Amino acid sequence: MGVFQHRWLPCSPPVAVLVLCLILCMSTPSAEARVRHHRWEITYQFKSPDCFQKLAVTINGGTPGPTIDAQQGDTVVVEVKNGLLTENVAIHWHGIRQIGTPWSDGTEGVTQCPILPGETFIYKFVVDRPGTYIYHAHYGMQRSAGLHGSIIVSLPGGVKEPFEYDEDRNIILNDWWHRSTYEQAVGLSSIPFVWVGEPQSLLINGRGRFNCSQAGTTAVCNPNSPQCSPYVLTVVPGKTYRLRITSITSLSALNFEIEGHNMTIVETDGHYVEPFVVKNLNIYSGETYSVLVKADRDPSRNYWAALNVVSRRPTTPTGLAVFNYYPNHPSRSPPTAPPTGPLWNDTDYRLDQSLRIRARRGYAVPPPRTADRVITFLNTQNRINNRTRWAVNNVSFTLPHTPYLVTLKQGLLHAFSQEPPPETYDYQNYDIYAVARNPNATSSDGIYRLEFDSTVDLVLQNANTMNPNNSETHPWHLHGHDFWVLGYGKGVFDPEKDPKNYNLMDPIMKNTVPLHPFGWTAIRFRADNPGVWAFHCHIESHFFMGMGVVFEEGVDRVGRLPTSIMGCGHAKVLGRKP
Amino acid sequence: MGVFQHRWLPCSPPVAVLVLCLILCMSTPSAEARVRHHRWEITYQFKSPDCFQKLAVTINGGTPGPTIDAQQGDTVVVEVKNGLLTENVAIHWHGIRQIGTPWSDGTEGVTQCPILPGETFIYKFVVDRPGTYIYHAHYGMQRSAGLHGSIIVSLPGGVKEPFEYDEDRNIILNDWWHRSTYEQAVGLSSIPFVWVGEPQSLLINGRGRFNCSQAGTTAVCNPNSPQCSPYVLTVVPGKTYRLRITSITSLSALNFEIEGHNMTIVETDGHYVEPFVVKNLNIYSGETYSVLVKADRDPSRNYWAALNVVSRRPTTPTGLAVFNYYPNHPSRSPPTAPPTGPLWNDTDYRLDQSLRIRARRGYAVPPPRTADRVITFLNTQNRINNRTRWAVNNVSFTLPHTPYLVTLKQGLLHAFSQEPPPETYDYQNYDIYAVARNPNATSSDGIYRLEFDSTVDLVLQNANTMNPNNSETHPWHLHGHDFWVLGYGKGVFDPEKDPKNYNLMDPIMKNTVPLHPFGWTAIRFRADNPGVWAFHCHIESHFFMGMGVVFEEGVDRVGRLPTSIMGCGHAKVLGRKP
């Protein structure tokens, strides 16, 4: 197991090589493009990331998994061997658009059958834009079991970022439970609903700290485990650091702060941000940010890097890392109390940060001026057959067991509902501020079919949950695309007035965007990537409970599907007589 | 979900029906043969069989699952829907020979690919012999997670058993851990080896009793849960009961006793036993026994039915049920202390019971007088790459990820090792009473290919484990066949002398047989069932760690394989272009 790299030979036959060569040549000087080859084995291991021992799903024995480092235009090949005993797996490359390789998106039920125990699946895709991306399991609730890591795509040699820094550091943020994802999932599907509760710990680069005195007598909890010593970010006084911050939480919206240090936001989801300074960073599951931090404070001491829950009433202790000024000892605790973050329910504060994120001058990609189609998604918590579910426009999404990419490409249209889901909701009469009078919803695996190359607006509308005076933050993630963030607002989106205030000047492009409590978020994208793509709330339990949709566009233009994505449902065995 | 039965119409077309009709007509009057149709959904549920709550794999919400009741000659159809989230499943019909339906044996890696989440697999087979059988998961270590139940095949109307009884009761015996099978399996594969320890409870019909004061503070343990009230076997004074006793333990050899009541053994593994009386019954995982018990004691009180561990030093409390004389209240505790069973390490006592089990006079099936081939299996505990394993003849078995039935039938011989495993071991020099000087073994997925219709003897030879003065009991189970039990012995099997003492007169036929510590067991079978069949230690962790082999016989005679068994490994996608 490990990483090895091939220098790319751009002009050697056979045909497959030439085709790949063409893809590479389009995006970057061919002399630079390489194949970055990784071999991963997925196994369960006992891990104590917060001192409390539990089984985690690991890559080559670790969680987070290894970082994929590549250069713009490189081809990344990851051979994933499923070394679990009875459990399947699938891995999504979050933020990679998979242009020309929709079968490598890694979304079980949408783009592939799951990888069975003992099998090896080869993901192969081009990383066509520099930036900070994520990979993670996209099957069941395996993501929260530990299967995730970072993808860092650098610029080609000789090309410079529009900002300066001395060093680069990855920071992966996560929330962590002691109960297994099986227990979580069974509770979510139970009647009555059983909620696993808030996370026990917040992890920074896979390290947290649970108070072992609260562990049960039969639990293994070792406060001296090296696995749960805090992450140490060592800095040299005077230098500037680019922190590539990723949130892969299952549930929590987070606020990240380095005590006494400002951060300048310069990148998000692979796009340059017009720089602005914050004291702390609100970050939602599925988002990435690059921030610049200068080690310009009193160098005689260390500082806390602190992670706090926002948007839900926090019961999880602050996650801590050490911002260590060289040559102080990394284990020297900062002399001050760790920051506790902003008020958890200060929605305006978080909305304000969202609104400030604009494309960097000179790097803005202008959006189409108008949309060909507008789909409005009312986000609600619902009930179906006495189970708690989430829905959009009163339809709770269920994943089929044959991937849409296969069924659509092969015309197996009986494999899922052919009834298109609703385009909007009754916004004139629905009261987003109250518990729905009738919270019952229906479930469906129907999808939205988009005209190829059309421009689509999506308006996410938040509402009250089934609890009075409660609306949650939903970070929505779109596969296969970046989208322009046209606007955020409070209250009910007005389809007449609000589009007039859309930012068509310098909207940031992203792949994940928050929908704030009782508010709306409007985004625009071009349906120009042949394939089938999920769009869903990145809170793992919310998607599991139906908060997502699927788009098809130009599936007739998709090339021949690899048989490796098949083997399940209607794609179980195609053809030859045994 | 549920059970429904079709009256069989023996003379209606089409061809498939006629073929099935022929099969049925051979074994039983066609007017009686029915199709017994079951629809099962496999899900995780929180269960508290011993008061301690944990996730169990259930069938239609229960563990043990529903009993399959059928009559000799019936066709059983079980539609198994995998309702697990990310985990596959496969179910074996233990003791059913699957004549003509080797693809319904349910052995993942041998006869089928696993059933994926969301998929439905249809098992269909004829139950051609009356008796007491078992079904259970045969994938990973799912059996010990709760997926098991009974198959009861009764005689056709008008045909009588050779013994009398008033009522019939099923008794399923099991051992139970609080840690998940995932945790168990990871420990077994770890370096160093991590052993989950002895079971927390013994269950009788899915009910046990853990002392909740020993549970951790974070555990859910409720001594008043109705799920863990003891099983009550209510009897009417003077009546005789046939108890169909099944052991489905993952590890434990058991001794079952009804306080103060003798038991007459009359059936084992679907074969009539020449009746003999015991005070208690030694039963090994994978075995079934019918015993007759007469309610002939003081009817003014209740009695304990007690279950104790034998063959391993017991640390698990006695499992208890109530043998309740009507009309005493079932919850009235017997006034006496529960039986503690025989000495756990009294191997002679258990060997003696094994030797007494002979075919019932008038029902003995004579074995072939000689064997065409003798294979000797030295049972050892070994080390491979610092992992603890079990092996036979120094080869530790590894299951491939494409079922042998598919690879052999389709000639995909590259899918597994073509090197035949060894036929014997160096019995003249190997010291079975000592820890092996070199415990290193090799692993292989090679199989034994048997000449069709030949007679094969298997000699199981026990030995010392890697701990001094220790040899374990291994119950070996053969798929697809019953075998004759020719003999048991102590010490080293002598291939010259011992066969002369084989019982060729009235050997019992069984499908599961114990290999006692430091002893040997010899069995004979006819390789007359076209297919591919596992033969393995029925201790779940032992098979998981390599203690098994596979036989192929007459695979060229196997009919066209159903595509439903495919979908994995080399059988992933066969053919048609997408």
HADDOCK unambig.tbl for C-alpha pairs under 7 A between the chains (distance, minus, plus):
assign (segid A and resid 44 and name CA) (segid B and resid 186 and name CA) 6.66 0.50 0.50
assign (segid A and resid 45 and name CA) (segid B and resid 186 and name CA) 6.71 0.50 0.50
assign (segid A and resid 85 and name CA) (segid B and resid 140 and name CA) 5.81 0.50 0.50
assign (segid A and resid 86 and name CA) (segid B and resid 87 and name CA) 5.53 0.50 0.50
assign (segid A and resid 86 and name CA) (segid B and resid 88 and name CA) 5.79 0.50 0.50
assign (segid A and resid 86 and name CA) (segid B and resid 140 and name CA) 5.74 0.50 0.50
assign (segid A and resid 87 and name CA) (segid B and resid 86 and name CA) 5.54 0.50 0.50
assign (segid A and resid 87 and name CA) (segid B and resid 87 and name CA) 4.20 0.50 0.50
assign (segid A and resid 87 and name CA) (segid B and resid 88 and name CA) 6.21 0.50 0.50
assign (segid A and resid 88 and name CA) (segid B and resid 86 and name CA) 5.77 0.50 0.50
assign (segid A and resid 88 and name CA) (segid B and resid 87 and name CA) 6.20 0.50 0.50
assign (segid A and resid 118 and name CA) (segid B and resid 401 and name CA) 6.00 0.50 0.50
assign (segid A and resid 119 and name CA) (segid B and resid 569 and name CA) 6.35 0.50 0.50
assign (segid A and resid 139 and name CA) (segid B and resid 86 and name CA) 6.99 0.50 0.50
assign (segid A and resid 140 and name CA) (segid B and resid 85 and name CA) 5.81 0.50 0.50
assign (segid A and resid 140 and name CA) (segid B and resid 86 and name CA) 5.74 0.50 0.50
assign (segid A and resid 186 and name CA) (segid B and resid 44 and name CA) 6.64 0.50 0.50
assign (segid A and resid 186 and name CA) (segid B and resid 45 and name CA) 6.70 0.50 0.50
assign (segid A and resid 216 and name CA) (segid B and resid 216 and name CA) 4.70 0.50 0.50
assign (segid A and resid 216 and name CA) (segid B and resid 217 and name CA) 4.68 0.50 0.50
assign (segid A and resid 216 and name CA) (segid B and resid 218 and name CA) 4.95 0.50 0.50
assign (segid A and resid 217 and name CA) (segid B and resid 216 and name CA) 4.69 0.50 0.50
assign (segid A and resid 217 and name CA) (segid B and resid 217 and name CA) 6.30 0.50 0.50
assign (segid A and resid 218 and name CA) (segid B and resid 216 and name CA) 4.96 0.50 0.50
assign (segid A and resid 401 and name CA) (segid B and resid 118 and name CA) 6.00 0.50 0.50
assign (segid A and resid 410 and name CA) (segid B and resid 578 and name CA) 6.25 0.50 0.50
assign (segid A and resid 560 and name CA) (segid B and resid 578 and name CA) 6.72 0.50 0.50
assign (segid A and resid 561 and name CA) (segid B and resid 578 and name CA) 6.27 0.50 0.50
assign (segid A and resid 563 and name CA) (segid B and resid 573 and name CA) 6.34 0.50 0.50
assign (segid A and resid 566 and name CA) (segid B and resid 573 and name CA) 6.70 0.50 0.50
assign (segid A and resid 567 and name CA) (segid B and resid 567 and name CA) 4.50 0.50 0.50
assign (segid A and resid 567 and name CA) (segid B and resid 568 and name CA) 6.52 0.50 0.50
assign (segid A and resid 567 and name CA) (segid B and resid 572 and name CA) 5.17 0.50 0.50
assign (segid A and resid 567 and name CA) (segid B and resid 573 and name CA) 5.81 0.50 0.50
assign (segid A and resid 568 and name CA) (segid B and resid 567 and name CA) 6.53 0.50 0.50
assign (segid A and resid 569 and name CA) (segid B and resid 119 and name CA) 6.35 0.50 0.50
assign (segid A and resid 572 and name CA) (segid B and resid 567 and name CA) 5.18 0.50 0.50
assign (segid A and resid 572 and name CA) (segid B and resid 573 and name CA) 6.74 0.50 0.50
assign (segid A and resid 573 and name CA) (segid B and resid 563 and name CA) 6.36 0.50 0.50
assign (segid A and resid 573 and name CA) (segid B and resid 566 and name CA) 6.72 0.50 0.50
assign (segid A and resid 573 and name CA) (segid B and resid 567 and name CA) 5.82 0.50 0.50
assign (segid A and resid 573 and name CA) (segid B and resid 572 and name CA) 6.75 0.50 0.50
assign (segid A and resid 573 and name CA) (segid B and resid 573 and name CA) 4.98 0.50 0.50
assign (segid A and resid 573 and name CA) (segid B and resid 574 and name CA) 5.97 0.50 0.50
assign (segid A and resid 574 and name CA) (segid B and resid 573 and name CA) 5.98 0.50 0.50
assign (segid A and resid 574 and name CA) (segid B and resid 574 and name CA) 5.88 0.50 0.50
assign (segid A and resid 574 and name CA) (segid B and resid 575 and name CA) 5.96 0.50 0.50
assign (segid A and resid 574 and name CA) (segid B and resid 576 and name CA) 5.21 0.50 0.50
assign (segid A and resid 575 and name CA) (segid B and resid 574 and name CA) 6.01 0.50 0.50
assign (segid A and resid 575 and name CA) (segid B and resid 575 and name CA) 5.14 0.50 0.50
assign (segid A and resid 575 and name CA) (segid B and resid 576 and name CA) 4.77 0.50 0.50
assign (segid A and resid 576 and name CA) (segid B and resid 574 and name CA) 5.27 0.50 0.50
assign (segid A and resid 576 and name CA) (segid B and resid 575 and name CA) 4.78 0.50 0.50
assign (segid A and resid 576 and name CA) (segid B and resid 576 and name CA) 6.55 0.50 0.50
assign (segid A and resid 578 and name CA) (segid B and resid 410 and name CA) 6.24 0.50 0.50
assign (segid A and resid 578 and name CA) (segid B and resid 560 and name CA) 6.75 0.50 0.50
assign (segid A and resid 578 and name CA) (segid B and resid 561 and name CA) 6.31 0.50 0.50
